[in-house]
Amino acid sequence: MNTADRQQYGPQARPVPFERGTDGPRVVLVGVDGTRTSLRAASYAAGLARRQGARLVVVFVSSPATYAALLSDVVADAVQQSHDELAEDLRQECRRSAEELDVPVTFLCRRGDAYVELSAAADETRADLVVVGSSEQAGHRLVGSVATRLVRTGRWPVVVVP
């Protein structure tokens, strides 16, 4: 993985002594894509990480459209540029939030299928909890959304934020 794709902000993760009743998640992973529900999920995850003294891992997955091969080079370059700009905006917001909330944040930028990349990131970071926003697309009620697929996988507790 390219070091430019993984950046950490805020204080470094600190060991927290175990106390009964405080054994919540130590690593909270949240998937963001710039939609309203994903930004609400990021807010929820950041608040939870702050309250639990956990590390927050923010994952932005750029999913190439299935029709990308049919696009001209100019249009494909414009689409890639918009994805890069969104990733940079999210990276800057992570940096600001990490400083403001005093939460250790790692920002990962991935390319590919959202479900596959979020699952891989959760395994790599040993996430204790995965937070995602619910899908706003009508077709996902029939086919299944990333959130539904993560829940069905059953490897981590998953919180779906509306």
TIRO-2110 file (N, C-alpha, C; in Angstrom, 1 decimal):
// TIRO-2110
0.8, -1.2, 0.0, N, 1, A
0.0, 0.0, 0.0, CA, 1, A
0.9, 1.2, 0.0, C, 1, A
0.5, 2.2, -0.8, N, 2, A
1.3, 3.5, -0.9, CA, 2, A
1.1, 4.2, 0.4, C, 2, A
2.2, 4.8, 0.9, N, 3, A
2.1, 5.6, 2.2, CA, 3, A
1.3, 6.8, 2.1, C, 3, A
1.1, 7.3, 0.9, N, 4, A
0.3, 8.5, 0.7, CA, 4, A
-1.2, 8.1, 0.9, C, 4, A
-1.6, 6.9, 0.8, N, 5, A
-2.9, 6.4, 0.9, CA, 5, A
-3.3, 6.2, 2.4, C, 5, A
-2.3, 6.2, 3.3, N, 6, A
-2.6, 6.0, 4.7, CA, 6, A
-2.0, 7.1, 5.5, C, 6, A
-2.8, 7.9, 6.1, N, 7, A
-2.3, 9.0, 6.9, CA, 7, A
-2.9, 9.0, 8.3, C, 7, A
-2.1, 9.3, 9.3, N, 8, A
-2.6, 9.3, 10.7, CA, 8, A
-2.6, 10.8, 11.2, C, 8, A
-3.6, 11.1, 12.0, N, 9, A
-3.7, 12.5, 12.5, CA, 9, A
-4.1, 12.4, 14.0, C, 9, A
-3.9, 13.5, 14.7, N, 10, A
-4.3, 13.5, 16.1, CA, 10, A
-3.3, 12.8, 17.0, C, 10, A
-3.6, 12.6, 18.2, N, 11, A
-2.7, 11.9, 19.2, CA, 11, A
-2.6, 10.5, 18.8, C, 11, A
-1.5, 9.9, 19.2, N, 12, A
-1.2, 8.5, 18.9, CA, 12, A
-2.1, 7.7, 19.8, C, 12, A
-2.4, 6.5, 19.4, N, 13, A
-3.2, 5.6, 20.2, CA, 13, A
-2.5, 5.3, 21.6, C, 13, A
-3.2, 5.4, 22.6, N, 14, A
-2.7, 5.3, 23.9, CA, 14, A
-3.3, 4.1, 24.6, C, 14, A
-2.5, 3.3, 25.4, N, 15, A
-3.1, 2.2, 26.1, CA, 15, A
-4.0, 2.6, 27.2, C, 15, A
-5.1, 2.0, 27.3, N, 16, A
-6.1, 2.3, 28.3, CA, 16, A
-6.2, 1.2, 29.3, C, 16, A
-6.0, 1.4, 30.5, N, 17, A
-6.2, 0.3, 31.5, CA, 17, A
-7.6, -0.2, 31.5, C, 17, A
-7.7, -1.5, 31.7, N, 18, A
-9.0, -2.2, 31.7, CA, 18, A
-9.8, -1.9, 33.0, C, 18, A
-11.0, -1.5, 32.8, N, 19, A
-11.9, -1.3, 34.0, CA, 19, A
-13.2, -2.0, 33.6, C, 19, A
-13.8, -2.6, 34.6, N, 20, A
-15.0, -3.3, 34.3, CA, 20, A
-16.1, -2.3, 33.8, C, 20, A
-16.8, -2.7, 32.7, N, 21, A
-17.8, -1.9, 32.1, CA, 21, A
-17.3, -0.9, 31.1, C, 21, A
-16.0, -0.9, 30.9, N, 22, A
-15.4, 0.0, 29.9, CA, 22, A
-14.7, -0.7, 28.8, C, 22, A
-15.1, -1.9, 28.5, N, 23, A
-14.5, -2.8, 27.6, CA, 23, A
-15.1, -2.7, 26.2, C, 23, A
-15.3, -1.4, 25.7, N, 24, A
-15.9, -1.2, 24.4, CA, 24, A
-14.9, -1.3, 23.3, C, 24, A
-15.2, -0.9, 22.1, N, 25, A
-14.3, -1.0, 21.0, CA, 25, A
-13.0, -0.2, 21.2, C, 25, A
-11.9, -0.7, 20.7, N, 26, A
-10.6, 0.0, 20.7, CA, 26, A
-10.3, 0.6, 19.3, C, 26, A
-10.9, 0.0, 18.3, N, 27, A
-10.7, 0.4, 16.9, CA, 27, A
-12.1, 0.5, 16.3, C, 27, A
-12.5, 1.7, 15.9, N, 28, A
-13.8, 1.9, 15.2, CA, 28, A
-13.5, 2.3, 13.8, C, 28, A
-14.0, 1.5, 12.8, N, 29, A
-13.8, 1.7, 11.4, CA, 29, A
-15.1, 2.3, 10.8, C, 29, A
-15.0, 3.4, 10.0, N, 30, A
-16.1, 3.9, 9.4, CA, 30, A
-15.9, 4.1, 7.9, C, 30, A
-16.8, 3.7, 7.1, N, 31, A
-16.7, 3.9, 5.6, CA, 31, A
-17.4, 5.2, 5.2, C, 31, A
-16.7, 6.0, 4.5, N, 32, A
-17.3, 7.3, 4.0, CA, 32, A
-17.1, 7.4, 2.5, C, 32, A
-18.1, 8.0, 1.9, N, 33, A
-18.1, 8.3, 0.4, CA, 33, A
-18.6, 9.6, 0.1, C, 33, A
-18.8, 10.5, 1.1, N, 34, A
-19.2, 11.9, 0.8, CA, 34, A
-20.7, 12.1, 0.8, C, 34, A
-21.5, 11.0, 0.9, N, 35, A
-23.0, 11.1, 1.0, CA, 35, A
-23.4, 11.6, 2.4, C, 35, A
-24.7, 12.0, 2.5, N, 36, A
-25.2, 12.5, 3.8, CA, 36, A
-25.1, 11.4, 4.8, C, 36, A
-25.5, 10.2, 4.4, N, 37, A
-25.6, 9.1, 5.4, CA, 37, A
-24.2, 8.7, 5.9, C, 37, A
-23.2, 8.7, 4.9, N, 38, A
-21.9, 8.3, 5.3, CA, 38, A
-21.2, 9.4, 6.2, C, 38, A
-21.6, 10.7, 6.0, N, 39, A
-21.0, 11.7, 6.9, CA, 39, A
-21.7, 11.7, 8.3, C, 39, A
-23.0, 11.3, 8.3, N, 40, A
-23.6, 11.1, 9.6, CA, 40, A
-22.9, 9.9, 10.3, C, 40, A
-22.6, 8.8, 9.6, N, 41, A
-22.0, 7.7, 10.2, CA, 41, A
-20.6, 8.1, 10.7, C, 41, A
-19.9, 8.9, 10.0, N, 42, A
-18.6, 9.4, 10.4, CA, 42, A
-18.7, 10.2, 11.7, C, 42, A
-19.7, 11.0, 11.8, N, 43, A
-19.9, 11.8, 13.1, CA, 43, A
-20.2, 10.8, 14.2, C, 43, A
-21.1, 9.9, 14.0, N, 44, A
-21.4, 8.9, 15.0, CA, 44, A
-20.1, 8.1, 15.5, C, 44, A
-19.4, 7.7, 14.5, N, 45, A
-18.2, 6.9, 14.8, CA, 45, A
-17.1, 7.8, 15.6, C, 45, A
-17.0, 9.0, 15.2, N, 46, A
-16.0, 9.9, 15.8, CA, 46, A
-16.5, 10.1, 17.3, C, 46, A
-17.7, 10.4, 17.5, N, 47, A
-18.2, 10.5, 18.9, CA, 47, A
-18.0, 9.3, 19.7, C, 47, A
-18.3, 8.1, 19.2, N, 48, A
-18.1, 6.9, 19.9, CA, 48, A
-16.6, 6.7, 20.2, C, 48, A
-15.8, 6.9, 19.2, N, 49, A
-14.3, 6.8, 19.4, CA, 49, A
-13.8, 7.7, 20.5, C, 49, A
-14.3, 8.9, 20.5, N, 50, A
-13.9, 9.9, 21.6, CA, 50, A
-14.4, 9.4, 22.9, C, 50, A
-15.6, 9.0, 23.1, N, 51, A
-16.1, 8.5, 24.4, CA, 51, A
-15.4, 7.3, 24.8, C, 51, A
-15.1, 6.4, 23.9, N, 52, A
-14.5, 5.1, 24.3, CA, 52, A
-12.9, 5.2, 24.4, C, 52, A
-12.3, 6.3, 24.0, N, 53, A
-10.9, 6.4, 24.0, CA, 53, A
-10.3, 5.4, 22.9, C, 53, A
-11.0, 5.3, 21.8, N, 54, A
-10.7, 4.3, 20.7, CA, 54, A
-10.0, 5.1, 19.6, C, 54, A
-9.4, 4.3, 18.7, N, 55, A
-8.8, 4.8, 17.5, CA, 55, A
-9.8, 4.8, 16.4, C, 55, A
-9.9, 5.8, 15.6, N, 56, A
-10.9, 5.9, 14.5, CA, 56, A
-10.2, 5.7, 13.2, C, 56, A
-10.7, 4.8, 12.4, N, 57, A
-10.1, 4.5, 11.1, CA, 57, A
-11.2, 4.9, 10.1, C, 57, A
-10.9, 5.9, 9.2, N, 58, A
-11.8, 6.4, 8.2, CA, 58, A
-11.4, 5.8, 6.9, C, 58, A
-12.3, 5.1, 6.2, N, 59, A
-12.0, 4.5, 4.9, CA, 59, A
-12.8, 5.1, 3.8, C, 59, A
-12.2, 5.7, 2.8, N, 60, A
-12.8, 6.2, 1.6, CA, 60, A
-12.5, 5.3, 0.5, C, 60, A
-13.6, 4.7, -0.1, N, 61, A
-13.4, 3.8, -1.2, CA, 61, A
-13.9, 4.4, -2.5, C, 61, A
-13.1, 4.6, -3.4, N, 62, A
-13.4, 5.1, -4.7, CA, 62, A
-13.8, 3.9, -5.6, C, 62, A
-15.1, 3.8, -5.9, N, 63, A
-15.6, 2.7, -6.7, CA, 63, A
-15.7, 3.1, -8.2, C, 63, A
-14.9, 2.6, -9.1, N, 64, A
-15.0, 2.9, -10.5, CA, 64, A
-16.4, 2.4, -11.0, C, 64, A
-17.0, 3.3, -11.8, N, 65, A
-18.3, 2.9, -12.4, CA, 65, A
-18.1, 1.7, -13.4, C, 65, A
-19.2, 0.9, -13.5, N, 66, A
-19.1, -0.2, -14.4, CA, 66, A
-18.9, 0.2, -15.8, C, 66, A
-19.4, 1.4, -16.1, N, 67, A
-19.3, 1.9, -17.5, CA, 67, A
-18.0, 2.7, -17.8, C, 67, A
-17.1, 2.7, -16.8, N, 68, A
-15.9, 3.5, -16.9, CA, 68, A
-15.1, 3.2, -18.2, C, 68, A
-15.1, 1.9, -18.6, N, 69, A
-14.3, 1.5, -19.7, CA, 69, A
-14.8, 2.1, -21.0, C, 69, A
-16.1, 2.5, -21.0, N, 70, A
-16.7, 3.0, -22.2, CA, 70, A
-16.5, 4.5, -22.3, C, 70, A
-16.1, 5.2, -21.2, N, 71, A
-15.9, 6.6, -21.3, CA, 71, A
-14.7, 7.0, -22.0, C, 71, A
-14.7, 8.2, -22.6, N, 72, A
-13.5, 8.7, -23.3, CA, 72, A
-12.5, 9.1, -22.2, C, 72, A
-11.3, 9.2, -22.7, N, 73, A
-10.2, 9.6, -21.7, CA, 73, A
-10.4, 10.9, -21.0, C, 73, A
-11.0, 11.8, -21.7, N, 74, A
-11.2, 13.2, -21.1, CA, 74, A
-12.3, 13.0, -19.9, C, 74, A
-13.3, 12.3, -20.2, N, 75, A
-14.4, 12.1, -19.2, CA, 75, A
-13.9, 11.3, -18.0, C, 75, A
-13.1, 10.2, -18.3, N, 76, A
-12.6, 9.3, -17.3, CA, 76, A
-11.6, 10.1, -16.4, C, 76, A
-10.8, 11.0, -17.0, N, 77, A
-9.9, 11.9, -16.3, CA, 77, A
-10.6, 12.8, -15.3, C, 77, A
-11.8, 13.4, -15.8, N, 78, A
-12.6, 14.3, -15.0, CA, 78, A
-13.2, 13.5, -13.8, C, 78, A
-13.7, 12.3, -14.1, N, 79, A
-14.2, 11.5, -13.0, CA, 79, A
-13.2, 11.2, -12.0, C, 79, A
-12.0, 10.8, -12.4, N, 80, A
-10.9, 10.5, -11.5, CA, 80, A
-10.5, 11.7, -10.7, C, 80, A
-10.5, 12.9, -11.3, N, 81, A
-10.1, 14.1, -10.7, CA, 81, A
-11.2, 14.5, -9.6, C, 81, A
-12.4, 14.2, -9.9, N, 82, A
-13.5, 14.5, -8.9, CA, 82, A
-13.3, 13.6, -7.7, C, 82, A
-13.0, 12.3, -7.9, N, 83, A
-12.7, 11.4, -6.8, CA, 83, A
-11.6, 11.8, -6.0, C, 83, A
-10.5, 12.2, -6.6, N, 84, A
-9.3, 12.7, -5.9, CA, 84, A
-9.6, 13.9, -5.1, C, 84, A
-10.4, 14.8, -5.6, N, 85, A
-10.7, 16.0, -4.8, CA, 85, A
-11.6, 15.7, -3.6, C, 85, A
-12.5, 14.8, -3.8, N, 86, A
-13.4, 14.3, -2.7, CA, 86, A
-12.5, 13.7, -1.6, C, 86, A
-11.6, 12.8, -2.0, N, 87, A
-10.7, 12.2, -1.1, CA, 87, A
-9.9, 13.2, -0.3, C, 87, A
-9.4, 14.2, -1.0, N, 88, A
-8.6, 15.2, -0.3, CA, 88, A
-9.4, 16.0, 0.7, C, 88, A
-10.7, 16.4, 0.3, N, 89, A
-11.6, 17.1, 1.2, CA, 89, A
-11.8, 16.2, 2.4, C, 89, A
-12.1, 15.0, 2.3, N, 90, A
-12.3, 14.1, 3.4, CA, 90, A
-11.1, 13.9, 4.3, C, 90, A
-9.9, 13.9, 3.7, N, 91, A
-8.7, 13.8, 4.4, CA, 91, A
-8.5, 15.1, 5.3, C, 91, A
-8.8, 16.2, 4.7, N, 92, A
-8.6, 17.5, 5.4, CA, 92, A
-9.6, 17.5, 6.6, C, 92, A
-10.8, 17.1, 6.4, N, 93, A
-11.8, 17.0, 7.4, CA, 93, A
-11.4, 16.1, 8.6, C, 93, A
-10.8, 14.9, 8.2, N, 94, A
-10.3, 14.0, 9.2, CA, 94, A
-9.2, 14.7, 10.1, C, 94, A
-8.3, 15.4, 9.4, N, 95, A
-7.3, 16.1, 10.1, CA, 95, A
-7.9, 17.1, 11.1, C, 95, A
-8.8, 17.9, 10.7, N, 96, A
-9.5, 18.9, 11.5, CA, 96, A
-10.2, 18.2, 12.7, C, 96, A
-10.9, 17.2, 12.4, N, 97, A
-11.7, 16.5, 13.4, CA, 97, A
-10.8, 15.8, 14.5, C, 97, A
-9.7, 15.3, 14.0, N, 98, A
-8.7, 14.6, 14.9, CA, 98, A
-8.2, 15.6, 15.9, C, 98, A
-7.9, 16.8, 15.4, N, 99, A
-7.3, 17.9, 16.3, CA, 99, A
-8.4, 18.4, 17.3, C, 99, A
-9.6, 18.6, 16.7, N, 100, A
-10.7, 19.1, 17.5, CA, 100, A
-11.2, 18.2, 18.6, C, 100, A
-11.3, 16.9, 18.3, N, 101, A
-11.9, 15.9, 19.2, CA, 101, A
-10.8, 15.2, 20.0, C, 101, A
-9.5, 15.4, 19.7, N, 102, A
-8.4, 14.7, 20.4, CA, 102, A
-8.6, 13.2, 20.3, C, 102, A
-8.8, 12.8, 19.0, N, 103, A
-9.0, 11.3, 18.8, CA, 103, A
-7.9, 10.9, 17.7, C, 103, A
-7.2, 9.8, 17.9, N, 104, A
-6.3, 9.3, 16.9, CA, 104, A
-7.1, 8.8, 15.7, C, 104, A
-6.8, 9.4, 14.5, N, 105, A
-7.5, 9.1, 13.3, CA, 105, A
-6.6, 8.6, 12.2, C, 105, A
-6.9, 7.5, 11.6, N, 106, A
-6.2, 7.0, 10.4, CA, 106, A
-7.1, 7.1, 9.2, C, 106, A
-6.6, 7.7, 8.1, N, 107, A
-7.4, 7.9, 6.9, CA, 107, A
-6.9, 6.9, 5.9, C, 107, A
-7.7, 6.1, 5.3, N, 108, A
-7.3, 5.1, 4.3, CA, 108, A
-8.1, 5.5, 3.0, C, 108, A
-7.4, 5.5, 1.9, N, 109, A
-8.0, 5.8, 0.6, CA, 109, A
-7.8, 4.5, -0.2, C, 109, A
-8.9, 3.9, -0.6, N, 110, A
-8.9, 2.6, -1.4, CA, 110, A
-9.6, 2.8, -2.7, C, 110, A
-9.3, 1.9, -3.6, N, 111, A
-10.0, 1.9, -4.9, CA, 111, A
-10.5, 0.5, -5.2, C, 111, A
-11.8, 0.4, -5.5, N, 112, A
-12.4, -0.9, -5.8, CA, 112, A
-13.8, -1.0, -5.3, C, 112, A
-14.2, -2.3, -5.1, N, 113, A
-15.6, -2.5, -4.6, CA, 113, A
-15.6, -2.1, -3.1, C, 113, A
-16.7, -1.4, -2.7, N, 114, A
-16.7, -0.8, -1.3, CA, 114, A
-16.8, -2.0, -0.3, C, 114, A
-17.6, -3.0, -0.5, N, 115, A
-17.7, -4.1, 0.4, CA, 115, A
-16.3, -4.8, 0.6, C, 115, A
-15.7, -5.1, -0.5, N, 116, A
-14.4, -5.8, -0.4, CA, 116, A
-13.4, -5.0, 0.3, C, 116, A
-13.3, -3.7, -0.1, N, 117, A
-12.3, -2.9, 0.5, CA, 117, A
-12.5, -2.6, 2.0, C, 117, A
-13.8, -2.4, 2.4, N, 118, A
-14.1, -2.1, 3.8, CA, 118, A
-13.8, -3.4, 4.6, C, 118, A
-14.1, -4.5, 4.1, N, 119, A
-13.9, -5.8, 4.8, CA, 119, A
-12.4, -6.0, 5.0, C, 119, A
-11.6, -5.7, 3.9, N, 120, A
-10.1, -5.9, 4.0, CA, 120, A
-9.6, -4.9, 5.0, C, 120, A
-10.0, -3.7, 5.0, N, 121, A
-9.5, -2.7, 5.9, CA, 121, A
-9.9, -3.0, 7.4, C, 121, A
-11.1, -3.6, 7.6, N, 122, A
-11.5, -4.0, 8.9, CA, 122, A
-10.6, -5.1, 9.4, C, 122, A
-10.3, -6.0, 8.6, N, 123, A
-9.4, -7.1, 8.9, CA, 123, A
-8.0, -6.6, 9.2, C, 123, A
-7.5, -5.8, 8.3, N, 124, A
-6.1, -5.2, 8.5, CA, 124, A
-5.9, -4.4, 9.8, C, 124, A
-6.9, -3.6, 10.1, N, 125, A
-6.8, -2.8, 11.3, CA, 125, A
-7.3, -3.4, 12.5, C, 125, A
-7.8, -4.6, 12.4, N, 126, A
-8.4, -5.4, 13.5, CA, 126, A
-9.5, -4.6, 14.2, C, 126, A
-10.4, -4.1, 13.4, N, 127, A
-11.5, -3.3, 13.8, CA, 127, A
-12.4, -4.0, 14.8, C, 127, A
-12.8, -3.4, 15.8, N, 128, A
-13.8, -4.0, 16.8, CA, 128, A
-15.2, -3.6, 16.4, C, 128, A
-15.4, -2.6, 15.6, N, 129, A
-16.7, -2.2, 15.2, CA, 129, A
-16.6, -1.5, 13.8, C, 129, A
-17.6, -1.8, 13.0, N, 130, A
-17.7, -1.1, 11.7, CA, 130, A
-18.9, -0.3, 11.6, C, 130, A
-18.8, 1.0, 11.2, N, 131, A
-19.9, 1.9, 11.1, CA, 131, A
-20.1, 2.3, 9.7, C, 131, A
-21.3, 2.2, 9.1, N, 132, A
-21.5, 2.7, 7.7, CA, 132, A
-22.9, 3.4, 7.7, C, 132, A
-23.1, 4.2, 6.7, N, 133, A
-24.4, 4.8, 6.5, CA, 133, A
-25.3, 3.9, 5.7, C, 133, A
-26.6, 4.1, 5.9, N, 134, A
-27.5, 3.3, 5.1, CA, 134, A
-27.5, 3.8, 3.7, C, 134, A
-27.9, 2.9, 2.8, N, 135, A
-27.9, 3.3, 1.3, CA, 135, A
-29.2, 4.1, 1.1, C, 135, A
-29.0, 5.1, 0.2, N, 136, A
-30.1, 5.9, -0.2, CA, 136, A
-30.6, 5.6, -1.6, C, 136, A
-30.0, 4.5, -2.2, N, 137, A
-30.4, 4.1, -3.5, CA, 137, A
-31.5, 3.1, -3.5, C, 137, A
-32.5, 3.3, -4.3, N, 138, A
-33.7, 2.5, -4.3, CA, 138, A
-33.4, 1.0, -4.7, C, 138, A
-32.5, 0.8, -5.6, N, 139, A
-32.2, -0.6, -6.0, CA, 139, A
-31.5, -1.4, -5.0, C, 139, A
-31.0, -0.8, -4.0, N, 140, A
-30.3, -1.6, -2.9, CA, 140, A
-31.3, -2.3, -2.0, C, 140, A
-32.5, -1.9, -2.1, N, 141, A
-33.5, -2.7, -1.3, CA, 141, A
-33.7, -4.1, -1.8, C, 141, A
-33.5, -4.2, -3.1, N, 142, A
-33.7, -5.5, -3.8, CA, 142, A
-32.4, -6.3, -3.9, C, 142, A
-31.3, -5.6, -4.3, N, 143, A
-30.1, -6.3, -4.6, CA, 143, A
-29.2, -6.4, -3.3, C, 143, A
-29.3, -5.4, -2.4, N, 144, A
-28.5, -5.5, -1.2, CA, 144, A
-27.5, -4.4, -1.2, C, 144, A
-27.3, -3.7, -0.1, N, 145, A
-26.3, -2.6, 0.0, CA, 145, A
-25.0, -3.1, 0.6, C, 145, A
-24.1, -2.2, 0.7, N, 146, A
-22.8, -2.6, 1.4, CA, 146, A
-23.1, -2.9, 2.8, C, 146, A
-23.9, -2.1, 3.5, N, 147, A
-24.2, -2.3, 4.9, CA, 147, A
-24.8, -3.7, 5.1, C, 147, A
-25.8, -4.1, 4.3, N, 148, A
-26.4, -5.4, 4.4, CA, 148, A
-25.4, -6.5, 4.2, C, 148, A
-24.5, -6.3, 3.2, N, 149, A
-23.4, -7.3, 3.0, CA, 149, A
-22.5, -7.4, 4.2, C, 149, A
-22.1, -6.3, 4.8, N, 150, A
-21.3, -6.3, 6.0, CA, 150, A
-21.9, -7.0, 7.2, C, 150, A
-23.2, -6.7, 7.4, N, 151, A
-23.9, -7.4, 8.5, CA, 151, A
-24.0, -8.9, 8.2, C, 151, A
-24.3, -9.3, 7.0, N, 152, A
-24.4, -10.7, 6.7, CA, 152, A
-23.1, -11.4, 6.9, C, 152, A
-22.0, -10.7, 6.7, N, 153, A
-20.6, -11.4, 6.8, CA, 153, A
-20.4, -11.8, 8.2, C, 153, A
-20.8, -11.0, 9.2, N, 154, A
-20.8, -11.4, 10.6, CA, 154, A
-19.5, -11.5, 11.3, C, 154, A
-18.5, -10.9, 10.7, N, 155, A
-17.1, -10.9, 11.3, CA, 155, A
-16.9, -9.8, 12.3, C, 155, A
-17.7, -8.7, 12.3, N, 156, A
-17.6, -7.6, 13.2, CA, 156, A
-19.0, -7.1, 13.5, C, 156, A
-19.1, -6.5, 14.7, N, 157, A
-20.4, -5.8, 14.9, CA, 157, A
-20.5, -4.6, 13.9, C, 157, A
-21.7, -4.4, 13.3, N, 158, A
-21.8, -3.4, 12.3, CA, 158, A
-23.0, -2.5, 12.8, C, 158, A
-22.7, -1.2, 12.8, N, 159, A
-23.7, -0.2, 13.1, CA, 159, A
-24.1, 0.5, 11.8, C, 159, A
-25.4, 0.5, 11.4, N, 160, A
-25.8, 1.2, 10.2, CA, 160, A
-26.5, 2.4, 10.6, C, 160, A
-26.0, 3.6, 10.2, N, 161, A
-26.6, 4.9, 10.6, CA, 161, A
-27.5, 5.3, 9.5, C, 161, A
-28.7, 5.7, 9.9, N, 162, A
-29.7, 6.2, 8.8, CA, 162, A
-29.3, 7.5, 8.3, C, 162, A
END
